[in-house]
Amino acid sequence: MSDIPDHEVVVIFKKYLYPLSAKLTEMLNEHFSHQTERRGCGYTQATRVIAEFVSQPRDAIGLQDLRIFEEYDSKGLKNILSQSASYGLQLESWRNLDINPAVQQCLQRLDPQESFAQNLQQEVDFQAKLRTIHQYAELEESQLICQLLSDIILPQDAEQIGMIECQALAEKPKVGSCPMAEKFFLRIAHHRLLRQGEINIFVNAHDQPIMMEKLNMGDNHSCISLVPLMMNGVRLPAGSLFSTNYEIEQLEKHKNKQYKGYVIPIIEMNGFWFLRLTTLAVSPKNRARAFGYHFKQQVDNGLFRPDTTELSQLVDIAHDQIYVGHPC
């Protein structure tokens, strides 16, 4: 048996809701099989597994997202979906029941001893607790994971909370997410681009940088988010790694001010694929703790200042590429 204590996220879900899947638990608890050159560390690998959920559209009826839990009994949910109409409750989805006014009204009408009412109340309580689960987490990296897992089950509305919706591609492009993906973004943050290197800056309608893509430096079409984004109802922090796939000739664009590459309106893009969190998603002071072996690899391999580089440095470089009012 291992003497290493459970990761804070594993403890929180076990204590307050349901245990996470065996796979996520093993990863977050940093099983040695995930501390490899290819995987980085268990935390990184867990964010890759979470990314597989995020990149798929949320299914209003299907229960596949509940696979993030080890032993979620979905019988009650199935009863709610099959019987709701006969109780005068029109449900389009099992998600976000805790904030659905029609559900509250229905519960007030029903006899609390009825099995349908009990199933409904149980799901409402579960979802309400899941919605605030991140508040139990003290560690920055734990709060990120709790928020991601909560949003997978309880998708958010980008417009309602004023976030940028990031269109998901239907298929994953052939772009890697190895632990060294940060290597060139760290160099870029310190103005150390390779001679052949290019960066593309994806901007919103107000010419604010949203994402940066690197080319001719490691894998092409590897992108890092510069602001929080939403994909398929899930809030993704700044410092998330994405891939994309497009034909540059077909896009409206203008050249960067300083470096090779272009400023491209993000609306021109056909979509992105979320790969994982980068080490830059966590503040420098917590990075070594959060990413363990992955972070150690970055240091051992001589990556440029992985311990002090801030995401804001990439944001500043992105801003510096944008002409106000566009060049002629």
C-alpha positions as CSV (number, residue, x, y, z in Angstrom):
1,M,0.0,0.0,0.0
2,S,1.1,3.5,-0.8
3,D,1.8,5.9,2.1
4,I,1.2,8.9,-0.2
5,P,-2.1,10.7,0.9
6,D,-5.0,11.0,-1.6
7,H,-5.0,14.1,-3.8
8,E,-7.2,16.9,-2.3
9,V,-9.7,16.5,-5.3
10,V,-10.0,12.7,-4.6
11,V,-10.7,13.4,-0.9
12,I,-13.3,16.1,-1.6
13,F,-15.4,14.0,-4.1
14,K,-15.2,10.9,-1.8
15,K,-16.2,12.9,1.2
16,Y,-19.0,15.2,-0.2
17,L,-20.4,13.4,-3.3
18,Y,-19.2,10.2,-5.0
19,P,-15.7,8.8,-5.5
20,L,-14.2,9.7,-8.8
21,S,-13.5,7.0,-11.4
22,A,-10.7,4.6,-10.7
23,K,-8.8,6.0,-13.6
24,L,-9.0,9.7,-12.5
25,T,-8.3,8.7,-8.9
26,E,-5.1,6.8,-9.9
27,M,-3.9,9.8,-12.0
28,L,-4.6,12.4,-9.4
29,N,-2.9,10.3,-6.7
30,E,0.2,10.3,-9.0
31,H,0.5,6.6,-9.6
32,F,4.1,6.0,-10.8
33,S,2.8,4.7,-14.2
34,H,1.8,8.3,-15.1
35,Q,5.1,9.9,-14.1
36,T,6.8,9.3,-17.4
37,E,8.4,11.3,-20.2
38,R,5.3,11.0,-22.4
39,R,2.6,11.5,-19.8
40,G,4.4,14.1,-17.6
41,C,2.5,13.4,-14.3
42,G,-0.8,12.1,-13.1
43,Y,-2.3,15.6,-12.8
44,T,-1.4,16.4,-16.4
45,Q,-2.8,13.0,-17.5
46,A,-6.0,13.7,-15.5
47,T,-6.5,16.9,-17.4
48,R,-6.1,14.9,-20.7
49,V,-8.8,12.5,-19.6
50,I,-11.0,15.5,-18.7
51,A,-10.3,17.0,-22.1
52,E,-11.8,14.0,-23.8
53,F,-15.1,14.8,-22.1
54,V,-14.9,18.5,-22.7
55,S,-14.3,18.2,-26.4
56,Q,-17.5,16.2,-26.9
57,P,-20.8,18.1,-27.0
58,R,-22.8,17.8,-23.8
59,D,-25.6,15.2,-24.3
60,A,-28.9,16.5,-22.8
61,I,-30.3,12.9,-22.2
62,G,-27.3,10.5,-22.4
63,L,-25.5,9.7,-19.1
64,Q,-22.0,9.0,-20.4
65,D,-20.5,12.1,-18.6
66,L,-21.3,10.4,-15.3
67,R,-18.4,8.0,-16.0
68,I,-16.2,10.5,-14.2
69,F,-17.6,8.9,-11.1
70,E,-16.8,5.3,-10.0
71,E,-20.2,4.2,-8.8
72,Y,-22.8,6.6,-9.8
73,D,-26.2,4.9,-9.6
74,S,-28.1,6.3,-12.5
75,K,-31.4,4.4,-11.8
76,G,-33.0,7.4,-10.1
77,L,-32.0,9.7,-13.1
78,K,-33.5,7.3,-15.6
79,N,-36.7,7.2,-13.5
80,I,-36.9,11.0,-13.5
81,L,-36.5,11.1,-17.3
82,S,-39.0,8.4,-18.0
83,Q,-41.7,9.6,-15.5
84,S,-41.4,13.4,-15.4
85,A,-44.1,14.0,-18.0
86,S,-46.7,12.0,-16.0
87,Y,-46.0,14.3,-13.0
88,G,-46.5,17.4,-15.2
89,L,-42.8,18.2,-15.4
90,Q,-41.5,18.8,-18.9
91,L,-37.7,18.0,-18.9
92,E,-35.4,18.4,-21.9
93,S,-32.4,17.2,-19.9
94,W,-31.3,15.7,-16.6
95,R,-28.7,18.5,-16.2
96,N,-29.0,21.6,-14.1
97,L,-32.1,20.3,-12.3
98,D,-31.1,22.2,-9.2
99,I,-31.6,25.6,-10.9
100,N,-34.6,24.7,-12.9
101,P,-37.7,26.6,-11.5
102,A,-40.1,24.0,-12.9
103,V,-38.4,21.3,-10.9
104,Q,-38.7,23.4,-7.7
105,Q,-42.4,23.9,-8.3
106,C,-42.9,20.2,-9.0
107,L,-41.2,19.3,-5.7
108,Q,-43.5,21.7,-3.8
109,R,-46.5,20.0,-5.3
110,L,-45.5,16.4,-4.8
111,D,-45.8,14.2,-1.7
112,P,-42.2,13.9,-0.5
113,Q,-42.8,10.2,0.3
114,E,-43.4,9.4,-3.4
115,S,-40.4,7.6,-5.0
116,F,-40.4,10.0,-7.9
117,A,-40.2,13.0,-5.5
118,Q,-37.4,11.3,-3.6
119,N,-35.4,10.6,-6.8
120,L,-35.9,14.2,-7.9
121,Q,-34.9,15.7,-4.6
122,Q,-31.8,13.4,-4.4
123,E,-30.6,14.6,-7.9
124,V,-31.3,18.2,-7.0
125,D,-29.3,17.9,-3.8
126,F,-26.4,16.2,-5.6
127,Q,-26.3,18.8,-8.4
128,A,-26.5,21.7,-6.0
129,K,-23.5,20.3,-4.0
130,L,-21.5,19.6,-7.2
131,R,-22.1,23.2,-8.4
132,T,-20.2,24.5,-5.3
133,I,-17.7,21.6,-4.9
134,H,-14.8,23.8,-5.8
135,Q,-15.3,25.8,-2.6
136,Y,-14.1,22.9,-0.5
137,A,-10.7,22.9,-2.3
138,E,-7.9,25.0,-0.8
139,L,-5.3,24.3,-3.5
140,E,-5.3,26.3,-6.7
141,E,-4.9,23.2,-8.9
142,S,-7.7,21.4,-7.1
143,Q,-10.1,24.2,-7.6
144,L,-9.4,24.0,-11.4
145,I,-10.1,20.3,-11.5
146,C,-13.3,20.6,-9.4
147,Q,-14.6,23.4,-11.7
148,L,-13.9,21.3,-14.8
149,L,-15.6,18.2,-13.5
150,S,-18.6,20.2,-12.2
151,D,-19.1,21.9,-15.6
152,I,-19.0,18.6,-17.5
153,I,-22.1,17.5,-15.5
154,L,-23.7,20.9,-15.1
155,P,-22.8,22.9,-18.4
156,Q,-22.7,26.6,-18.2
157,D,-24.1,29.2,-20.6
158,A,-21.4,31.3,-22.2
159,E,-23.7,34.2,-23.0
160,Q,-25.2,34.2,-19.5
161,I,-21.9,34.5,-17.7
162,G,-20.2,36.7,-20.3
163,M,-17.6,34.2,-21.6
164,I,-16.2,33.5,-25.0
165,E,-17.5,30.3,-26.6
166,C,-14.7,28.3,-28.2
167,Q,-16.1,26.2,-31.0
168,A,-15.1,22.5,-30.7
169,L,-13.8,20.7,-33.8
170,A,-15.7,17.5,-34.7
171,E,-12.4,15.5,-34.8
172,K,-9.1,15.7,-32.9
173,P,-6.3,17.1,-35.1
174,K,-3.0,15.2,-35.2
175,V,-1.3,17.5,-32.8
176,G,0.5,16.2,-29.7
177,S,0.1,17.2,-26.1
178,C,3.4,15.9,-24.7
179,P,4.9,17.4,-21.5
180,M,7.3,19.4,-23.6
181,A,4.5,21.4,-25.4
182,E,5.2,24.2,-23.0
183,K,8.8,24.5,-24.2
184,F,8.3,26.9,-27.0
185,F,5.6,28.9,-25.3
186,L,8.0,29.5,-22.4
187,R,10.6,30.7,-25.0
188,I,8.1,32.9,-26.7
189,A,7.2,34.5,-23.3
190,H,10.8,35.7,-23.2
191,H,11.0,36.9,-26.8
192,R,13.2,33.8,-27.7
193,L,11.5,32.5,-30.8
194,L,13.4,30.2,-33.1
195,R,14.5,31.9,-36.3
196,Q,12.0,30.0,-38.4
197,G,9.3,30.3,-35.6
198,E,6.0,32.0,-36.2
199,I,3.1,32.9,-33.9
200,N,-0.5,33.5,-34.8
201,I,-2.7,35.5,-32.5
202,F,-6.4,34.8,-32.5
203,V,-8.4,37.9,-31.5
204,N,-12.0,38.7,-30.6
205,A,-14.1,41.4,-32.3
206,H,-12.4,44.1,-30.2
207,D,-8.9,43.0,-31.3
208,Q,-8.2,41.5,-27.8
209,P,-5.9,38.4,-27.9
210,I,-7.8,35.2,-27.0
211,M,-5.3,32.5,-28.0
212,M,-1.7,32.1,-29.4
213,E,-0.7,29.5,-31.9
214,K,2.9,28.4,-32.5
215,L,4.3,27.2,-35.9
216,N,7.7,25.8,-36.9
217,M,8.5,25.2,-33.2
218,G,7.6,21.7,-32.2
219,D,4.2,20.6,-33.2
220,N,2.4,23.0,-35.5
221,H,-1.1,24.2,-34.7
222,S,-0.5,23.9,-30.9
223,C,-2.3,26.8,-29.2
224,I,-2.5,28.2,-25.7
225,S,-5.5,30.2,-24.4
226,L,-4.7,33.7,-23.1
227,V,-8.1,34.2,-21.4
228,P,-10.7,31.8,-19.9
229,L,-12.8,30.2,-22.6
230,M,-15.8,28.0,-22.7
231,M,-16.1,24.8,-24.7
232,N,-19.3,22.7,-24.8
233,G,-20.5,24.4,-21.6
234,V,-17.2,23.8,-19.7
235,R,-15.2,26.8,-18.4
236,L,-11.5,26.3,-19.3
237,P,-8.9,28.5,-17.6
238,A,-6.3,30.6,-19.4
239,G,-3.3,28.5,-20.0
240,S,-5.2,25.6,-21.6
241,L,-3.6,23.8,-24.5
242,F,-5.6,23.4,-27.7
243,S,-5.0,22.1,-31.2
244,T,-6.5,23.4,-34.4
245,N,-6.6,22.6,-38.1
246,Y,-7.3,25.1,-41.0
247,E,-6.1,26.5,-44.3
248,I,-4.3,29.8,-43.7
249,E,-5.0,31.1,-47.2
250,Q,-8.8,31.0,-46.6
251,L,-8.7,33.2,-43.5
252,E,-9.0,37.0,-43.2
253,K,-5.8,38.1,-41.4
254,H,-3.1,40.7,-41.1
255,K,0.6,40.4,-40.3
256,N,2.0,40.7,-36.8
257,K,3.8,43.9,-35.9
258,Q,7.0,42.2,-34.7
259,Y,7.1,38.5,-35.3
260,K,6.4,36.2,-38.3
261,G,2.8,35.2,-38.3
262,Y,-0.7,36.8,-38.3
263,V,-3.4,38.3,-36.3
264,I,-6.6,36.3,-37.1
265,P,-10.1,37.0,-35.9
266,I,-11.1,33.9,-33.9
267,I,-14.5,34.0,-35.6
268,E,-12.7,33.0,-38.8
269,M,-11.7,29.6,-37.2
270,N,-13.7,26.5,-37.7
271,G,-12.8,25.3,-34.2
272,F,-10.3,23.9,-31.7
273,W,-9.7,20.8,-29.7
274,F,-8.9,21.0,-26.0
275,L,-5.9,18.9,-25.1
276,R,-5.0,19.5,-21.5
277,L,-4.0,22.2,-19.0
278,T,-0.4,23.5,-19.4
279,T,1.8,24.3,-16.4
280,L,1.1,28.0,-17.1
281,A,-2.5,27.5,-16.1
282,V,-1.3,27.4,-12.5
283,S,0.5,30.3,-10.8
284,P,4.3,30.0,-10.5
285,K,4.3,29.6,-6.8
286,N,2.1,26.5,-7.0
287,R,3.4,25.0,-10.2
288,A,5.9,22.5,-8.8
289,R,3.4,21.1,-6.3
290,A,0.6,20.9,-8.9
291,F,2.6,19.3,-11.8
292,G,5.2,17.3,-9.8
293,Y,7.2,15.1,-12.1
294,H,6.0,17.0,-15.3
295,F,7.4,20.2,-13.8
296,K,10.6,18.5,-12.7
297,Q,11.1,17.3,-16.3
298,Q,10.8,20.8,-17.6
299,V,13.5,21.9,-15.1
300,D,15.7,18.9,-15.9
301,N,15.4,19.4,-19.6
302,G,16.5,23.1,-19.3
303,L,13.2,24.7,-20.4
304,F,13.3,28.4,-20.2
305,R,12.3,29.6,-16.7
306,P,9.3,27.2,-16.1
307,D,9.3,28.2,-12.5
308,T,8.8,32.0,-12.9
309,T,7.2,32.6,-16.3
310,E,3.7,34.1,-16.1
311,L,1.0,33.7,-18.7
312,S,0.7,37.5,-18.7
313,Q,4.0,37.6,-20.5
314,L,2.5,35.8,-23.4
315,V,-0.6,38.1,-23.3
316,D,1.8,41.1,-23.5
317,I,3.6,39.7,-26.5
318,A,0.2,38.9,-28.2
319,H,-0.9,42.5,-27.6
320,D,2.4,43.8,-29.1
321,Q,1.6,42.1,-32.4
322,I,-1.7,43.9,-32.9
323,Y,-2.0,47.1,-34.8
324,V,-4.6,49.5,-33.5
325,G,-7.0,50.1,-36.4
326,H,-5.1,47.4,-38.5
327,P,-2.4,48.2,-41.0
328,C,-3.2,49.2,-44.5
